[in-house]
Amino acid sequence: MNIDPTAIIFNDSELAAFSSIAINVHCTPGEVIFSEGDSADVMYLVVVGKVLISIDKSGTGVPVAELSKGQIFGEMSLLNQDIRNATASAIEESELLSLGPVELEQLINNHPSLATKLQGIIQQRNNELLLKEQLVATTGIENENLHVSIKGDPSLRETAFTRERYESIVDSVLPKLVPCLRKLLFETSVYRVFVGLNNGEVRINSVINPFIEEMHLAKKVVSSAYIDRHFPPMDYETKVNLIQDVTEYIESTRIFSRLPPKWNRLLDEVQDNWKPVPKAELESVLDQLVDLRKIPNFYLRNLSISVAQDAIRMQFNCDGTHIVSTREYSRFLEQNIIV
C-alpha cells in the first residue's frame, strides 16, 4: 500500500474553521464510512485516527491511501456530484468531521484560503485516481509482480473442463510463427502483436502507422519474405526512440497545449515515467509461447505482446483473461503448466 507523502494537510486553525460548522462523526475500527458506487452527499475530514481508502480492481479491494489528522476525503464525489469512486473505512477508532453542500459553501465563502487549498487537493487527487483506476496504466504496470485475473462468463467456465481441445490452424505453424513474431518485434517497425490462436488472425501495430491496426493471417506471417514486404526494417533501439519522439511531438502541438492544464501535467508525467519493455523479457515470453498453449484443460485463445507496455494479455478457453508483467510471466507458467 502506498501512503501518499504529498497529501495536503489542514492545520489546527483550519481544523477549527471546519469544526465550527461541521458535524462530528465517530467511527469504530473496521467500520465502512462509504463504499465505492454509493451516492455522495458529504465529505469528511480526519480529526483523530486513521482512514483507509481503497478501490476495486477486478473484484479485489486495492488500498491506495491511508489518511490521518488534517486530511480530507470524499470531496471529489461531493463537488463533482458523482458516485463514490473509492471505499473508505476506519483503520482504528476515529473522529471525523462531515460537511454537506450547504456547509461546504459556507466554509468556502467565509474562508477563501481554504477554497484555494481544496482546489489543489482535488486537482492532485483527480490525477492520482485517474492513473490508479486504469487496469494497466499507460506507463506500463504498477509493479513487477502484476497479475490480474478477469473472470468471464460463469457458464463458460463451468464447461471448460468438459470441452474437447481441437488443434487450430495456428497450432500447426506455431513453432515457425514464434521466430517470426520475434523478427516483427525486434527487427521491424512493429511495436505490438495480437495473436488469435484459435482463428489464425494476427493483429499488428507499427510505429510507422501508429493509428492503424493491421490484420494478417498467421499462415502468411510465418513467411520471412512476407514480413519483409509488409514491414520496414527497424532495430529495437530505433523503434523505442521513435515512440519517445512521436510522444514528445504530440506534446509540442497546439492541440495538446489547448488541453486543460491537468491533462498537460498528467500526460507529461506519463511521458517522463515511460520505459520500454526490456528486450530480454520479451524474448522470454516468446520462448515459452508454445508451452503456454499446452496448459492442461485451459488452453490459450489469444495473446497480446507490446514493446510499449509491460503487460502480457492472455485469454483462455474458459473466457477468462490474465494480464501479467513480463517478469511474472515465467512464474505464471510454472504455476499452471504441468511438465
C-alpha positions as CSV (number, residue, x, y, z in Angstrom):
1,M,0.0,0.0,0.0
2,N,1.2,3.5,-0.9
3,I,0.7,6.2,1.8
4,D,0.6,9.5,-0.1
5,P,3.5,11.6,1.2
6,T,2.4,14.7,-0.8
7,A,-1.2,14.9,0.5
8,I,-2.2,18.4,1.6
9,I,-2.9,18.5,5.4
10,F,-5.1,21.1,7.2
11,N,-3.5,22.7,10.2
12,D,-5.1,23.2,13.7
13,S,-6.5,26.7,12.9
14,E,-8.1,25.3,9.7
15,L,-9.5,22.4,11.5
16,A,-11.1,24.8,13.9
17,A,-12.8,26.5,10.9
18,F,-14.1,23.2,9.8
19,S,-15.4,22.2,13.2
20,S,-17.3,25.4,13.6
21,I,-19.9,24.3,11.1
22,A,-19.3,20.5,10.5
23,I,-21.0,17.5,12.1
24,N,-18.9,15.2,14.4
25,V,-18.8,11.6,13.3
26,H,-17.4,8.7,15.4
27,C,-16.1,5.5,13.7
28,T,-15.1,2.2,15.2
29,P,-12.1,0.1,13.8
30,G,-13.1,-1.6,10.5
31,E,-16.3,0.5,10.1
32,V,-17.1,1.3,6.4
33,I,-17.7,5.0,6.1
34,F,-18.9,4.8,2.5
35,S,-18.5,2.2,-0.3
36,E,-17.4,2.6,-4.0
37,G,-20.5,3.2,-6.1
38,D,-22.5,4.9,-3.2
39,S,-24.1,8.3,-3.8
40,A,-22.2,11.2,-2.3
41,D,-23.8,13.8,0.0
42,V,-21.0,14.7,2.4
43,M,-17.2,15.0,2.5
44,Y,-15.1,14.2,5.5
45,L,-12.0,15.4,7.4
46,V,-10.0,13.3,9.8
47,V,-9.5,14.8,13.3
48,V,-8.4,11.7,15.2
49,G,-7.5,8.3,13.9
50,K,-6.7,6.8,10.5
51,V,-8.9,6.0,7.4
52,L,-8.1,3.6,4.6
53,I,-9.1,4.4,1.0
54,S,-9.3,1.5,-1.4
55,I,-10.6,0.9,-5.0
56,D,-11.9,-2.1,-6.7
57,K,-9.8,-3.9,-9.3
58,S,-11.3,-7.0,-10.8
59,G,-13.2,-7.8,-7.7
60,T,-10.4,-7.1,-5.3
61,G,-10.1,-4.1,-3.0
62,V,-6.7,-2.4,-3.5
63,P,-5.5,0.0,-0.9
64,V,-4.4,3.4,-2.4
65,A,-4.1,5.7,0.6
66,E,-4.0,5.9,4.4
67,L,-5.3,9.2,5.8
68,S,-4.7,10.7,9.2
69,K,-5.3,14.0,11.1
70,G,-6.0,17.0,8.9
71,Q,-6.6,15.1,5.7
72,I,-9.9,15.1,3.8
73,F,-11.7,12.5,1.7
74,G,-14.9,12.1,-0.2
75,E,-14.6,15.7,-1.5
76,M,-14.3,14.9,-5.2
77,S,-17.6,12.9,-5.4
78,L,-19.4,15.6,-3.5
79,L,-18.1,18.5,-5.5
80,N,-18.4,16.7,-8.9
81,Q,-21.9,15.4,-8.0
82,D,-20.6,11.9,-8.8
83,I,-20.9,8.5,-7.1
84,R,-18.2,7.4,-4.7
85,N,-15.1,6.2,-6.7
86,A,-13.5,4.5,-3.8
87,T,-14.3,2.8,-0.4
88,A,-13.4,4.5,2.9
89,S,-13.1,2.6,6.2
90,A,-11.7,3.4,9.6
91,I,-8.4,1.6,10.4
92,E,-8.7,2.5,14.1
93,E,-11.0,4.4,16.5
94,S,-11.5,7.7,14.6
95,E,-13.2,11.1,14.9
96,L,-14.3,12.8,11.7
97,L,-16.0,15.9,10.6
98,S,-18.6,15.8,7.8
99,L,-19.7,18.6,5.6
100,G,-22.6,18.6,3.1
101,P,-23.0,21.0,0.2
102,V,-24.5,23.8,2.3
103,E,-21.8,23.7,5.0
104,L,-19.1,23.4,2.3
105,E,-20.4,26.5,0.5
106,Q,-20.5,28.4,3.8
107,L,-16.9,27.3,4.6
108,I,-15.6,28.4,1.2
109,N,-17.4,31.8,1.4
110,N,-16.1,32.5,4.9
111,H,-12.5,31.2,4.3
112,P,-11.2,31.9,0.8
113,S,-7.8,30.4,1.6
114,L,-9.5,27.1,2.3
115,A,-11.1,27.2,-1.1
116,T,-7.7,27.5,-2.8
117,K,-6.4,24.7,-0.7
118,L,-9.3,22.5,-1.5
119,Q,-8.9,23.1,-5.2
120,G,-5.3,22.0,-5.0
121,I,-6.3,18.7,-3.3
122,I,-9.0,18.0,-5.8
123,Q,-6.6,18.5,-8.8
124,Q,-3.9,16.3,-7.2
125,R,-6.3,13.5,-6.3
126,N,-8.1,13.5,-9.7
127,N,-4.7,12.9,-11.4
128,E,-3.8,10.1,-8.9
129,L,-7.1,8.4,-9.1
130,L,-7.1,8.5,-12.9
131,L,-3.9,6.5,-13.0
132,K,-4.9,4.1,-10.2
133,E,-8.3,3.3,-11.8
134,Q,-6.8,2.1,-15.0
135,L,-6.4,-1.7,-15.0
136,V,-2.9,-1.3,-16.5
137,A,-1.5,2.2,-16.6
138,T,-0.3,3.9,-19.8
139,T,3.2,3.9,-18.4
140,G,3.2,0.1,-18.0
141,I,2.4,-1.7,-14.9
142,E,2.2,-0.7,-11.2
143,N,4.8,-3.2,-10.1
144,E,6.8,-6.1,-11.4
145,N,4.6,-8.7,-9.8
146,L,1.4,-7.7,-11.5
147,H,-1.0,-10.5,-12.2
148,V,-4.7,-9.5,-12.8
149,S,-7.2,-12.2,-13.4
150,I,-10.6,-11.2,-15.0
151,K,-13.3,-13.9,-14.8
152,G,-15.5,-14.4,-17.8
153,D,-19.0,-15.9,-18.3
154,P,-19.6,-18.4,-15.4
155,S,-21.5,-20.7,-17.8
156,L,-18.4,-21.0,-20.0
157,R,-16.1,-21.5,-17.0
158,E,-18.2,-24.4,-15.7
159,T,-17.9,-26.3,-19.0
160,A,-14.2,-25.5,-19.6
161,F,-13.0,-28.9,-18.4
162,T,-15.5,-30.9,-20.5
163,R,-14.9,-29.2,-23.8
164,E,-12.7,-31.1,-26.2
165,R,-9.4,-29.4,-27.3
166,Y,-9.0,-29.0,-31.0
167,E,-5.9,-28.2,-32.9
168,S,-6.2,-24.8,-34.6
169,I,-4.6,-23.5,-37.8
170,V,-2.1,-21.7,-35.6
171,D,-1.0,-24.8,-33.7
172,S,0.3,-26.4,-36.9
173,V,2.5,-23.4,-37.6
174,L,3.3,-22.1,-34.1
175,P,6.9,-23.3,-34.0
176,K,7.5,-21.3,-37.2
177,L,5.4,-18.4,-36.0
178,V,7.4,-17.7,-32.8
179,P,10.6,-16.7,-34.6
180,C,8.6,-14.5,-37.0
181,L,7.0,-12.7,-34.1
182,R,10.5,-12.2,-32.7
183,K,11.5,-10.7,-36.0
184,L,8.5,-8.4,-36.1
185,L,9.1,-7.0,-32.6
186,F,12.9,-6.8,-32.7
187,E,13.8,-6.2,-36.4
188,T,10.9,-4.2,-37.9
189,S,8.7,-1.2,-37.1
190,V,6.1,-3.3,-35.2
191,Y,5.6,-2.5,-31.6
192,R,2.6,-4.7,-30.7
193,V,1.3,-8.1,-31.9
194,F,-2.0,-9.8,-31.0
195,V,-2.2,-13.4,-31.9
196,G,-5.5,-15.2,-32.3
197,L,-4.5,-18.8,-31.7
198,N,-8.0,-20.1,-32.5
199,N,-8.9,-18.1,-35.6
200,G,-5.4,-17.6,-37.1
201,E,-5.6,-13.8,-37.0
202,V,-2.5,-11.7,-36.2
203,R,-3.2,-8.0,-35.5
204,I,-0.2,-5.8,-35.8
205,N,0.6,-2.2,-34.8
206,S,3.5,-0.3,-36.3
207,V,5.3,2.9,-35.2
208,I,5.3,4.0,-38.8
209,N,1.5,4.0,-38.9
210,P,0.5,4.0,-35.2
211,F,-3.2,4.8,-35.6
212,I,-3.9,1.8,-37.8
213,E,-4.2,-1.8,-36.6
214,E,-3.2,-4.2,-39.5
215,M,-4.7,-7.6,-39.8
216,H,-2.8,-10.6,-41.2
217,L,-3.2,-14.3,-41.4
218,A,-0.8,-16.4,-39.2
219,K,-0.1,-18.8,-42.1
220,K,1.3,-15.8,-44.0
221,V,3.1,-14.2,-41.1
222,V,5.3,-17.3,-40.8
223,S,7.0,-16.3,-44.0
224,S,10.1,-14.1,-43.6
225,A,9.6,-12.7,-47.1
226,Y,6.0,-11.7,-46.3
227,I,7.3,-9.8,-43.2
228,D,9.9,-8.0,-45.3
229,R,7.2,-6.9,-47.9
230,H,4.9,-5.5,-45.3
231,F,7.0,-4.0,-42.5
232,P,10.1,-1.8,-42.9
233,P,13.2,-2.9,-41.1
234,M,14.0,-1.2,-37.8
235,D,16.1,-2.2,-34.8
236,Y,14.7,-2.2,-31.3
237,E,16.5,0.8,-30.1
238,T,15.5,3.0,-33.0
239,K,11.9,1.9,-32.5
240,V,12.0,2.9,-28.9
241,N,13.5,6.3,-29.7
242,L,10.7,6.8,-32.3
243,I,8.0,6.1,-29.8
244,Q,9.5,8.7,-27.5
245,D,9.9,11.2,-30.3
246,V,6.3,10.8,-31.5
247,T,5.0,11.3,-28.0
248,E,7.2,14.4,-27.5
249,Y,6.0,15.8,-30.8
250,I,2.3,15.3,-29.8
251,E,3.0,17.2,-26.6
252,S,4.6,20.1,-28.6
253,T,1.5,20.6,-30.8
254,R,-1.0,23.4,-30.4
255,I,-3.8,20.9,-29.8
256,F,-2.0,19.4,-26.8
257,S,-1.4,22.9,-25.4
258,R,-5.1,23.6,-25.6
259,L,-5.9,20.7,-23.3
260,P,-7.0,21.6,-19.7
261,P,-3.8,22.1,-17.6
262,K,-4.4,19.0,-15.5
263,W,-4.1,16.9,-18.7
264,N,-0.9,18.6,-19.7
265,R,0.6,17.8,-16.3
266,L,-0.7,14.3,-16.2
267,L,0.5,13.3,-19.7
268,D,3.8,15.0,-19.1
269,E,4.2,12.7,-16.0
270,V,3.3,9.6,-18.1
271,Q,5.9,10.5,-20.7
272,D,8.6,11.2,-18.1
273,N,8.0,7.8,-16.5
274,W,7.6,5.7,-19.6
275,K,10.1,2.9,-20.2
276,P,10.1,0.3,-23.0
277,V,9.8,-3.4,-22.1
278,P,13.3,-4.8,-21.9
279,K,14.1,-6.9,-25.0
280,A,15.3,-9.9,-22.9
281,E,11.9,-10.1,-21.2
282,L,10.0,-10.1,-24.4
283,E,12.4,-12.8,-25.6
284,S,11.5,-15.0,-22.6
285,V,7.7,-14.6,-23.3
286,L,8.2,-15.7,-26.9
287,D,10.4,-18.6,-26.0
288,Q,7.6,-20.0,-23.8
289,L,4.6,-19.3,-26.0
290,V,4.4,-22.9,-27.2
291,D,4.4,-24.2,-23.6
292,L,1.6,-21.7,-22.7
293,R,-0.6,-23.2,-25.4
294,K,-0.2,-26.6,-23.7
295,I,-1.6,-25.7,-20.3
296,P,-3.9,-28.7,-19.3
297,N,-7.6,-28.0,-19.6
298,F,-7.2,-24.3,-20.1
299,Y,-5.8,-23.5,-23.5
300,L,-4.8,-20.1,-24.8
301,R,-7.2,-18.4,-27.2
302,N,-5.2,-15.2,-27.8
303,L,-2.3,-13.3,-26.6
304,S,-1.1,-9.7,-26.9
305,I,2.6,-8.5,-26.5
306,S,3.8,-4.9,-26.7
307,V,7.1,-3.2,-26.7
308,A,5.5,-0.1,-25.2
309,Q,3.5,-1.6,-22.3
310,D,4.8,-4.2,-19.9
311,A,1.6,-6.3,-19.7
312,I,1.1,-9.6,-21.4
313,R,-2.6,-10.2,-22.0
314,M,-3.8,-13.8,-22.3
315,Q,-7.4,-15.0,-22.9
316,F,-8.2,-18.7,-22.3
317,N,-10.9,-21.1,-23.4
318,C,-12.8,-20.5,-20.2
319,D,-13.4,-16.9,-21.3
320,G,-11.1,-15.7,-18.6
321,T,-8.4,-13.2,-19.1
322,H,-5.0,-12.9,-17.4
323,I,-2.8,-9.8,-17.5
324,V,0.7,-10.3,-16.2
325,S,4.0,-8.5,-16.3
326,T,6.8,-9.9,-18.4
327,R,8.7,-10.6,-15.1
328,E,5.7,-12.5,-13.7
329,Y,5.2,-14.5,-16.9
330,S,7.6,-17.3,-16.1
331,R,6.1,-17.8,-12.6
332,F,2.7,-17.9,-14.2
333,L,3.9,-20.8,-16.5
334,E,5.5,-22.6,-13.5
335,Q,2.2,-22.4,-11.5
336,N,0.0,-23.5,-14.4
337,I,1.9,-25.9,-16.6
338,I,2.5,-29.5,-15.5
339,V,5.8,-30.6,-17.0
